[in-house]
Amino acid sequence: MKTPSRLGTALAVVAGLLAQPAPESARAEGIDTTRPYTVVVGPPRGHAPSERVDARRTGQSKSRLPFPPVDKWRRHAGGTIEVPPVVDEAGRIYVAMSLPEVVAYAPDGKEVFRTRLGSAPAIAPPVLTSDGTLLLVTSAGTAVGLGRDGRVRFATPLGQRGRDLDVAPLARSDGSVVIGGRALVELDPNGGVRARASLPERAVGALIEGPDGTIATGEAGGVYVFRPPNPPKKVGTFGGPLRRGAALEGGRTLLAVVGGKSLVGLDLKTGLTHVRAGDVGLGTYDEPVAIHPRGFAMVSTSTGLLFGIDAAGNERLRMVLDKGAQPTGPDPAAAAGTAAATGFFNAPADARSSPALLVDAEGRVAFARHNGRVGVARPDGNVALASERLCPAPVAMQPAGDDKLVVVCRDGSVWMLGI
């Protein structure tokens, strides 16, 4: 179902507001109490209502990952894909394309609706809100809210555009949504701007729901907490560049890959950092970090290894995800932390980063490598492949229900894997 005229009208009304700059400090905006509002609160529902599954960006799937995974169906969205999909509680999959369109697929692969987003495509991953609204942020600087039928509920100008809005939005439990990049904008459940604040540096990765407000990680490594009406507060720094943001472990520790070479934890209460894993000569670390249900960090490398590392820096898990990474047995004479000491021989590292990992309650890990190798690994290290090359460039994976995994690729293909 296409709705170009409805959205086009809304965009025409708000187009003149797009050039307005964001204020330098947080600003709450008034609400007309004479208008009736219906507000649904609570955590957004779905198998994967946001990028990295949940608001802490852990990559933890509440539904069981398929093992062994097999191809159930494939669709082509009709354009390229650059951002992860989201999946609601019924298993419906929402895919935003590089064209100004979003398409919804039923669990069986049938197209449910297709809606055009004016003249500008989504620049950030979509997100489902507490009331089930699908929110998309376009490169023209508009937040578009769609109902479950694909019809436009609201189109709100944000005062920013392009890369200044490409951070994954955060849908909060009170029904609001925080959007960010160079600035942070908080929308109420009906799409109205509730607060706005600038950041000292451009945010990267995804906004995170923290114990004291919305957490934003900056490209230079700064960490900020935003709780309107106060402006963002800097609570610490990772001390180096971040590319794809962080994940929240427990209630106070942020974990991120810094400079591609170190896994670093930051305590939100004290601002102190500690290095959990440094450069071990096994290629760069893929970003972002995933959090295992047992509480340790999981990170893969560009050479195809997967490590689980606890708060003390101890190795809790080791798996081989790519054929180029082969265990050889550790060399006791080798210097600590080197490739020889870890017991692996590796093919040359590929500079391309792989999509983020997923992990379920049983410890099964879903992975999609930059070379198209897609599979699921059990805790005992047994790996079952869906394909050696599912597609040339996987973008993201999301859980889609028990024993279901959806994979989207840059070429526009959407794959459902099951058992």
Sequence and secondary structure as in RCSB ss.txt:
>XXXX:A:sequence
MKTPSRLGTALAVVAGLLAQPAPESARAEGIDTTRPYTVVVGPPRGHAPSERVDARRTGQSKSRLPFPPVDKWRR
HAGGTIEVPPVVDEAGRIYVAMSLPEVVAYAPDGKEVFRTRLGSAPAIAPPVLTSDGTLLLVTSAGTAVGLGRDG
RVRFATPLGQRGRDLDVAPLARSDGSVVIGGRALVELDPNGGVRARASLPERAVGALIEGPDGTIATGEAGGVYV
FRPPNPPKKVGTFGGPLRRGAALEGGRTLLAVVGGKSLVGLDLKTGLTHVRAGDVGLGTYDEPVAIHPRGFAMVS
TSTGLLFGIDAAGNERLRMVLDKGAQPTGPDPAAAAGTAAATGFFNAPADARSSPALLVDAEGRVAFARHNGRVG
VARPDGNVALASERLCPAPVAMQPAGDDKLVVVCRDGSVWMLGI
>XXXX:A:secstr
   HHHHHHHHHHHGGGTT    SS       TTS      SS  SSB BTTBSTT   EESS   SS EEEEEE
E SS   S  EE TT  EEEE SSSEEEEE TTS EEEEEE TTS B S  EE TT  EEEEBTTSEEEEE TTS
 EEEEEE S  GGGG SB EE TTS EEEESSEEEEE TTS EEEEEE SS EEEEEEEETTEEEEEETTSEEEE
E TTS  EEEEE SS  SS  EEETTTEEEEEETTTEEEEEETTT  EEEEE   SS  B SS EE TTS EEEE
BTTSEEEEE TTS EEEEEE STTEEE    TTS TTSHHHHTEEE    SS     EEETT  EEEE TTS EE
EE TTS EEEEES SSSSEEEEEE STT EEEEETTSEEEEEE 
